[in-house]
Amino acid sequence: QASHGKIARGWPGTTTRATLKKHDIVLQVADNNFKVTPQDFCNRPGDLGEQLAQRMVAALEENWVRLIGPPAPRNEPVGLESDETNPQGTDVARVTIDV
């Protein structure tokens, strides 16, 4: 959600910092007694030891981890404008032709 669909290929692993920076996303981890930090998420999942992986999963389950991204892009209409959004106020009629 933080990337608004720009990152959809799983966790980047060793390129986490660069990938998050490229997309203006901040990774935050609340202070916790499991000693999980944002740096822990900058590894490939396969390189994590079992204990660290378990602590990271616990941090995720406790909602201590947040990804904060830029505002979502505006959802602008495209194509033919409706009467409500037609700035010229011109008459727009829809015509159906049987073929």
Secondary structure, DSSP 8 states (H G I E B T S, - for coil): -TTTTS--SS--GGGHHHHHHHTT-EEEE---TT---GGGGSS-GGGS-HHHHHHHHHHHHTT-EEEE----------SS--TTT-TT-----------
